[in-house]
Amino acid sequence: MGTKQSGPIGRPRGFDADEALERAMLVFWKHGYEGASLANLTNAMGISTTSMYAAFGNKEELFRKALERYTEGPSAYLARALEEPTALGVATAILAGTVRTTTRPAHPHGCLGVQGALATSDPGRGVRDLLAAWRNNGCSRLRERFQQAVDEGDLPPKTDPGLLARYVTTLAFGIAVQAASGVTSDELQEMADAALRNWPLT
């Protein structure tokens, strides 16, 4: 008489896919895609390589899932910022959210979406393209929000929503890189405040 299998083969007892993905996200966030070895990932996740493949697929698929988690978790401030009633409020909330998220003591500094592919070689092209699309999507959503602000009279009629969106996202990515280099949250917030003093760009 055979024993009944209680779960997928290869997963340790008590395996928590949600917790394992959270830990994988933190490893990718800290080390980037290529810097995160399978040993780093599986050690942090508390599972074997076999279990990782069974649960999440290959390393690139795991990274895609980790990026989704990052977007819905640490990077969720973008979606909230887009709901601010004014364009200046949107930009202010995005930059403040970037500073807060990229300098939080309990998390890696910098941004997973920026740091993740800075040193990606040809084999990691899929991840590099994924992150480029991720960053461009954020900029596109911001451009649409600024276009709405122009249409509603919140921004001057001659405002270029695309330029303004690129300006804010470039500032945000710059903040992330500076945060990863150890620049403090206070310094970064001062820079963000200074950048928005002449709002909007004309």
N, C-alpha and C positions, 0 to 999 in steps of 0.2 A: 504494500500500500504506500503510494508516494505522498510526500508532504505537499501541502498547498502553498504555492508561492504567494507571499503577502504583498509583493511590490516588484517593480522592475529589477531585473538582474543587474548586479553591479552597484546598486545604491546601498550605502551603509544604512543600518537600522537608525531611525530617527532623522534621516536626511531631510533637511529643510531647504527646498529649492530657492525660496525667497531670500533666506538668510545667506545662502551660498552665493547668490547673484549679487547681493549687497556687498559682500566681501570681495567678489571679483571686480565689481565696479571700482572699489577703493584701490585695488591693485593697479588697474588700468589707469586710473586717475593719477596715481602717484608716479608710475613708471612709464606711461605711454603704452601704445600697442606693442611695439617691438621690444621694449624694455621689460615687459611683463612676460616672464618665462612660464612655461607650463608648470614647472616646479613651484614658482612663486604663487601662481593661481591656485593650484590644487592644495598646497599647504594652507593658504589663507582660507580656502573654501572648506577645508577639512574632509576632502574626498579624494579618491584615487583618480588617475587620469582616465581610466575606463569609465568610472562613474560620471566624470565630467562630460565625456563624449556622449554617453548614454542620455544624460539629462539635457545637455545644451548644444550638442553638435561639436564642430571643431572650434578652434580658437577665434576665428573671425566671426562665427555665428554667436559665440559667447560675448564677444565685444559688441556686436550689434544689440544684443539683449541688454548688456550693461549700459550702452548709450541711451537706450529707451528708458531704462530705470533712472539714469541721470537726468534726462529731459523731464521726466514726471516727478522727480524728487528735488535734488539740489538746484536744478536749472528751471524749476517751475515758476520762478519769479518773473520770467519773461511773459508767460501767458497772463499772469496777474497784472503785470505792468501795462499790458496792452488795453486793459479795461479801465485805466485811469481816465478821468473825464477830459483832460487837456493834453495836448501834445507835449508840453513842457513837463507835465506830471508823468507822462509815459517815459520820457527820456531820463528824468530824475530817478524814477523807480528802477529803470533798467540798470543805470550806473550804480545806484546804491545796492541793488541786488547782486550785481557783479562783485562789488567790493566785499560785501558780506559773505558771499559764497566762496570766493577765492581766497579768503584770509581766515576762514573759520578754524579755530585751534584744533578741533577734534577731527578735521578732515585734511586731505592733502591740499596744498596751496596751488593756485592756478585753476585752469578750466580743462576738464576732460576733453571737450570738443576742440580746444586749441592745442593743448599739449599732446594729445593722443597721437597725432600724425606728423609732428614736426621732424622726426627722424625716420620716417617710414621709407624703406627701400622698395624696389620693384615688386617683390613678392607680396608686399603689403599694400599694393596699389588700390585694391578694393576698399580697404579701410580708409586710405587717404581720400578716395573719391566720396566715400560715405560721409566723412567728416566735412568735406568741402560742401556737399549738398546740405548737410545739417546746418552749417553756418549760413549758407545762402538762403535757406528756408527761413531762418530767423530774421535775416535782413529783409526778405520779401514781405513777411508778415508786418514788419515795422513800416515798410514803405506804404503798404496798404492802409495802415492805421494813420500815417501822416497825410496820405491822400484824402482820407476821410476828414481829417482836421482842416485841410485846405477847403474842401467842399462845404464844411460847416462854418467856415469863417474864423476858426480858431487859429489858423496860420494865415499869413498874408497870401494873397492870390498868386503872387509870383514865386512862391516857395517851390523848390524842386524836392518833392517827397523822396525821390530816389537818392539824391545827394545827401539829404538830411539823415536818411536811414543808414546810409553807408558811413556817415560821420559818426553817428552814435554807436554803431556796431564796431567800428574800428577803434573807438575809444574803449569800448567794453573789452575787446580782445587785447588791447594794449594793457589795460588794467590787469587782465588775467596773467599776461606774461610777466608784468612787473611784480605781481603777487607771488608768482612762482620763484622769483628771484629774491624774495624776502622783504620787499617794500611793505611797510606797515599799512594797516587799514586806514589809519588817520591820514597818512600822507596821500594815499590813493583817493580817499574821499575829498580831500582838499583839491586835488587835481580835477576830479569829476565836477566839483562845484565851480572851479575856475573855467572849465570848458563850456559850462552852460550859462555863464554870465552874459554872453552876447547872443542869447537865444532870441529868435531863430537866426540861422545863417541867411544872409541876403545876397 
